[in-house]
Amino acid sequence: MDIKEYFARISYRGSYDKLDLATLTDIFQHHIRAVPFENLSIHCGEGIELDLEVTYNKIVRKKRGGWCMENNYILSWVLKTLGYDVTLLGSRVYVPEYGAYADEMDHLLLKVVLDDKSYIVDGGFGMVYQMWEPMELISGKDQLQTPGVFRFLEESGVWYLDKVKRKQCVVNHSDATSHNEEKEVCRRIYLFTLQPRDIEEFRACNTRLQTVPNSLFVTKSFCSLQTPDGIRAVVGWKLTEIKYNYKDNMDLVEMRNLADEEIENTLKEKFNITLDKKLVPVNRSRLCMF
């Protein structure tokens, strides 16, 4: 595994000899704009292995993406290789369908300490809830980023990540109203503690999320990528492209349904992904990912 090969993969040409917030942010943003958040392996008949060399080969050499335990695992390797103080953390994601957080740890994220300040670095959440910058770990402070306003709240050692929602203008789609029916002003994302985790603690989670029949990752096939001004995603057969804050605190959303024969070319042209095996798209869950 070669750090320079990884930087070529994410098109990062900046310096990396300074362990500062600007460099960390720059590397992080290059990663989320080059490496998709996706679970396509599951729907191509492939398993997702929790092994750093396997993940490196998949993301760097095969130019694929991955889910949180792939994206953040390789990010932890990158940052540790450069000399950053990195700790693995585990979280439980909020599920709007059930109005509750997951019962078990189901998400991997990173804590990075810089100049005696702690930051959360999470390159593996995807969709519109993907942070674009490391977030300072401070409770009750609104942190404005291009995707919107994020904030942490801490209660008795448990940290909660929320995002303030913006209005959406959805065009060119018959079920556009579904995006505007939700009345919530703020979306809960996940909760976590600062207990350091070892990658071995995520093995059961890695297996469960790709095998349990009602897992979101089993009931939906998806691929999302952050762009310079928004996000694009394929969920099942639907391609969605969002431009953030295009006017008056409103995001512009364009959607269209893809035919089976369009999906392969769309993944290649929009996400730079070429799959080894045939994808079988799935969208059995009613949960809206936007």
Backbone torsions as a table, in degrees:
resi	resn	phi	psi	omega
1	MET	NA	130.4	-171.7
2	ASP	-124.6	122.5	-178.1
3	ILE	-61.8	-33.8	179.7
4	LYS	-70.5	-32.8	176.3
5	GLU	-67.3	-39.1	175.9
6	TYR	-62.6	-44.5	-179.9
7	PHE	-63.4	-35.2	175.9
8	ALA	-64.6	-38.1	179.8
9	ARG	-61.6	-39.0	-177.7
10	ILE	-97.3	7.7	178.5
11	SER	59.9	35.6	178.1
12	TYR	-91.8	121.6	-178.6
13	ARG	-121.0	10.1	-179.4
14	GLY	-80.6	179.3	177.9
15	SER	-79.9	158.4	177.3
16	TYR	-143.1	24.2	179.1
17	ASP	-89.4	-11.1	177.6
18	LYS	-104.8	125.9	178.0
19	LEU	-90.8	76.4	-178.5
20	ASP	-128.8	172.3	-175.7
21	LEU	-65.9	-37.3	-179.3
22	ALA	-62.0	-44.2	179.3
23	THR	-67.4	-44.2	177.9
24	LEU	-57.2	-45.4	-178.9
25	THR	-64.9	-41.3	-178.7
26	ASP	-63.9	-46.8	178.4
27	ILE	-62.4	-44.7	-179.4
28	PHE	-59.6	-45.3	-178.6
29	GLN	-68.0	-36.9	175.3
30	HIS	-62.8	-37.3	-179.4
31	HIS	-64.8	-51.1	-174.2
32	ILE	-70.7	-16.9	177.2
33	ARG	-94.4	-5.1	179.7
34	ALA	-115.7	-32.4	-174.4
35	VAL	-108.3	110.9	-178.0
36	PRO	-66.4	154.4	167.5
37	PHE	-92.3	110.8	-173.3
38	GLU	-152.5	157.1	178.5
39	ASN	-126.2	29.6	-171.7
40	LEU	-64.3	-27.5	-179.7
41	SER	-55.8	-41.4	-178.1
42	ILE	-59.3	-35.8	-175.1
43	HIS	-98.1	12.7	170.7
44	CYS	-114.8	9.0	-179.8
45	GLY	78.7	19.9	179.3
46	GLU	-111.6	151.2	174.8
47	GLY	-91.7	157.3	176.0
48	ILE	-104.7	116.0	-176.6
49	GLU	-94.7	140.2	177.8
50	LEU	-95.3	72.6	-177.9
51	ASP	-140.0	127.6	-171.9
52	LEU	-63.0	-41.7	-179.2
53	GLU	-68.3	-37.9	176.6
54	VAL	-64.1	-43.6	179.6
55	THR	-64.8	-41.4	177.6
56	TYR	-59.8	-46.1	-179.0
57	ASN	-63.4	-39.9	-179.0
58	LYS	-67.7	-51.0	-173.8
59	ILE	-78.9	-43.2	-174.0
60	VAL	-85.2	-49.2	-173.3
61	ARG	-88.0	-35.0	178.9
62	LYS	-93.6	-3.6	177.6
63	LYS	56.9	41.6	175.6
64	ARG	-98.0	-178.9	172.2
65	GLY	-112.2	-156.9	178.6
66	GLY	-175.2	178.2	176.0
67	TRP	-95.2	-169.8	-169.7
68	CYS	-57.3	-39.9	-176.1
69	MET	-75.3	-7.7	172.4
70	GLU	-100.1	-53.0	-178.7
71	ASN	-60.2	-49.8	-176.8
72	ASN	-76.2	-27.1	175.8
73	TYR	-65.7	-45.5	179.9
74	ILE	-71.2	-32.9	175.0
75	LEU	-63.5	-37.9	178.4
76	SER	-63.9	-39.3	177.1
77	TRP	-63.5	-44.7	179.7
78	VAL	-59.0	-51.2	-175.2
79	LEU	-67.8	-38.9	176.2
80	LYS	-65.6	-38.6	178.3
81	THR	-61.1	-35.9	179.7
82	LEU	-79.0	-14.7	177.6
83	GLY	108.6	7.9	179.0
84	TYR	-74.3	153.3	175.9
85	ASP	-87.0	103.0	-171.9
86	VAL	-120.8	136.5	175.8
87	THR	-127.9	134.6	174.2
88	LEU	-79.0	136.1	175.2
89	LEU	-125.6	157.5	177.1
90	GLY	-118.7	146.0	-179.6
91	SER	-135.5	170.0	175.3
92	ARG	-120.2	120.6	-173.3
93	VAL	-80.2	142.7	176.7
94	TYR	-77.7	133.6	-179.3
95	VAL	-113.0	103.2	-176.9
96	PRO	-57.1	-33.7	-179.7
97	GLU	-56.9	-35.8	-176.7
98	TYR	-105.1	-6.2	-179.1
99	GLY	61.5	34.7	-176.0
100	ALA	-154.5	161.6	174.1
101	TYR	-82.1	154.8	178.4
102	ALA	-57.2	148.6	-179.2
103	ASP	-71.4	-29.5	-176.7
104	GLU	-124.2	159.4	177.0
105	MET	-58.0	126.9	-177.0
106	ASP	-140.8	18.3	-179.6
107	HIS	-151.3	136.7	177.9
108	LEU	-104.6	131.1	175.3
109	LEU	-139.1	174.4	-174.0
110	LEU	-123.2	144.3	168.9
111	LYS	-112.5	129.6	179.3
112	VAL	-121.2	129.7	179.3
113	VAL	-103.2	124.7	-180.0
114	LEU	-133.8	124.5	176.7
115	ASP	50.3	45.7	177.2
116	ASP	66.2	13.7	173.8
117	LYS	-114.2	142.3	178.9
118	SER	-100.2	139.2	179.0
119	TYR	-129.0	144.7	171.8
120	ILE	-96.0	126.3	177.8
121	VAL	-118.0	117.5	-176.6
122	ASP	-136.1	100.9	179.5
123	GLY	-100.4	18.3	-174.0
124	GLY	-134.8	38.8	174.6
125	PHE	-109.9	-36.4	172.1
126	GLY	74.0	-173.2	179.9
127	MET	50.8	-149.8	-176.0
128	VAL	-83.3	-2.6	-179.1
129	TYR	-101.7	12.1	177.4
130	GLN	-79.7	120.5	174.1
131	MET	-68.2	149.1	-179.9
132	TRP	-104.4	-9.5	-179.7
133	GLU	-140.9	152.0	171.8
134	PRO	-56.2	138.9	-178.0
135	MET	-105.5	128.5	177.3
136	GLU	-64.6	134.5	-177.5
137	LEU	-82.8	86.1	-179.4
138	ILE	-141.6	134.8	-173.3
139	SER	-82.8	135.7	171.8
140	GLY	81.9	6.0	-178.3
141	LYS	-101.0	123.3	174.4
142	ASP	-69.0	128.9	179.5
143	GLN	-119.4	103.0	-176.1
144	LEU	-79.0	124.3	174.2
145	GLN	-129.2	170.0	-178.9
146	THR	-56.1	-41.0	178.4
147	PRO	-69.0	-17.4	-178.3
148	GLY	146.6	-166.7	-179.0
149	VAL	-97.8	121.3	175.5
150	PHE	-106.2	154.9	173.7
151	ARG	-154.4	148.0	171.3
152	PHE	-101.3	145.0	170.1
153	LEU	-129.4	134.4	-178.4
154	GLU	-116.0	131.5	177.5
155	GLU	-137.9	115.1	176.1
156	SER	52.6	42.4	176.8
157	GLY	85.9	-3.3	176.5
158	VAL	-103.6	130.0	-178.8
159	TRP	-104.4	137.9	179.7
160	TYR	-119.4	132.6	175.4
161	LEU	-105.9	126.1	177.3
162	ASP	-124.8	161.1	173.2
163	LYS	-134.1	129.8	175.9
164	VAL	-73.1	130.1	-176.4
165	LYS	-85.1	144.0	171.9
166	ARG	-101.2	160.6	174.5
167	LYS	-69.8	156.4	179.0
168	GLN	-125.7	135.3	172.3
169	CYS	-104.9	108.8	-175.9
170	VAL	-102.3	125.9	-177.9
171	VAL	-119.7	157.5	171.8
172	ASN	60.3	38.7	175.9
173	HIS	-153.6	138.9	-173.3
174	SER	-69.7	-31.0	-178.9
175	ASP	-100.8	32.4	-176.6
176	ALA	-58.8	-32.6	-175.7
177	THR	-63.8	-22.4	-178.3
178	SER	-62.2	-26.7	-179.4
179	HIS	-76.6	-19.6	-175.4
180	ASN	-109.3	3.1	-177.5
181	GLU	-78.1	-26.9	-178.2
182	GLU	-67.3	135.2	-177.4
183	LYS	-97.0	-7.4	-175.2
184	GLU	-65.6	138.9	179.0
185	VAL	-91.0	-30.5	-176.8
186	CYS	-130.7	133.8	179.5
187	ARG	-104.0	126.4	171.6
188	ARG	-71.7	141.2	-178.0
189	ILE	-112.0	-59.9	175.0
190	TYR	-162.2	167.9	173.5
191	LEU	-121.4	154.1	-178.6
192	PHE	-158.5	164.4	170.8
193	THR	-117.1	173.6	-178.9
194	LEU	-94.1	15.8	177.0
195	GLN	-66.5	120.7	179.0
196	PRO	-60.6	141.0	-179.9
197	ARG	-119.8	153.2	172.6
198	ASP	-104.0	149.1	-176.5
199	ILE	-59.0	-27.4	179.8
200	GLU	-62.4	-26.7	-179.5
201	GLU	-70.2	-11.1	-178.1
202	PHE	-100.5	-0.4	-176.0
203	ARG	-64.6	-44.1	179.5
204	ALA	-63.8	-40.6	178.6
205	CYS	-63.5	-43.5	-179.6
206	ASN	-59.3	-39.4	178.5
207	THR	-73.1	-44.9	-175.9
208	ARG	-60.4	-45.4	-173.6
209	LEU	-67.2	-21.5	179.9
210	GLN	-104.7	5.8	-178.8
211	THR	-127.7	-30.1	-178.6
212	VAL	-67.4	128.3	-173.8
213	PRO	-56.2	-33.9	-177.1
214	ASN	-95.0	9.4	175.8
215	SER	-65.2	137.9	177.5
216	LEU	-55.7	-34.0	-176.8
217	PHE	-74.1	-19.3	176.3
218	VAL	-89.9	-36.5	-175.0
219	THR	-85.7	-11.2	176.6
220	LYS	-134.7	138.8	167.1
221	SER	-101.4	133.5	-178.3
222	PHE	-152.1	158.1	176.9
223	CYS	-149.7	119.8	179.6
224	SER	-128.9	149.1	-178.9
225	LEU	-143.2	133.2	176.2
226	GLN	-75.7	141.4	179.5
227	THR	-116.8	172.0	-179.4
228	PRO	-57.0	-27.4	-178.7
229	ASP	-127.1	10.6	-179.9
230	GLY	178.3	-132.6	-175.9
231	ILE	-153.8	150.4	169.3
232	ARG	-129.0	148.4	-176.6
233	ALA	-154.1	145.7	168.4
234	VAL	-114.6	119.4	176.4
235	VAL	-120.1	114.3	-172.7
236	GLY	63.7	-116.7	178.9
237	TRP	-106.9	4.9	-173.9
238	LYS	-101.1	125.3	174.8
239	LEU	-96.7	124.9	178.5
240	THR	-122.0	132.8	175.8
241	GLU	-127.0	128.8	-174.9
242	ILE	-122.5	133.4	172.6
243	LYS	-108.8	120.2	-175.0
244	TYR	-73.7	135.6	169.3
245	ASN	49.4	49.8	-176.1
246	TYR	-73.4	-21.6	171.9
247	LYS	-167.4	143.0	169.3
248	ASP	45.2	50.9	177.8
249	ASN	56.9	41.3	-178.9
250	MET	-135.3	138.4	177.3
251	ASP	-95.5	142.6	177.5
252	LEU	-95.1	124.9	-176.0
253	VAL	-120.5	124.4	176.0
254	GLU	-121.0	131.6	-177.8
255	MET	-132.2	149.0	170.1
256	ARG	-154.2	150.5	178.8
257	ASN	-86.9	138.6	-179.2
258	LEU	-101.0	143.7	170.3
259	ALA	-79.0	158.8	-179.0
260	ASP	-52.5	-40.8	-175.9
261	GLU	-73.9	-10.8	178.9
262	GLU	-89.4	-19.4	-170.1
263	ILE	-64.9	-44.2	-178.5
264	GLU	-59.4	-47.1	179.8
265	ASN	-67.6	-35.7	178.8
266	THR	-63.8	-43.3	178.3
267	LEU	-62.5	-37.2	-179.5
268	LYS	-72.8	-44.9	-174.6
269	GLU	-77.9	-38.0	-174.4
270	LYS	-93.1	-25.1	-173.0
271	PHE	-127.6	-2.1	-179.2
272	ASN	59.0	36.1	-178.8
273	ILE	-112.9	129.4	171.1
274	THR	-121.9	121.8	-175.0
275	LEU	-90.8	146.5	177.5
276	ASP	-76.8	-31.6	-178.2
277	LYS	-123.2	162.9	-176.8
278	LYS	-71.1	133.2	177.2
279	LEU	-83.1	135.7	172.5
280	VAL	-110.4	98.7	-176.8
281	PRO	-61.1	147.5	-179.8
282	VAL	-142.6	140.9	170.7
283	ASN	-154.3	78.8	-176.7
284	ARG	-98.7	-12.1	-177.6
285	SER	-91.7	144.8	178.5
286	ARG	-86.3	-5.0	-177.4
287	LEU	-65.8	125.4	176.6
288	CYS	-81.5	129.9	-176.8
289	MET	-95.8	9.3	-178.4
290	PHE	-122.0	NA	NA
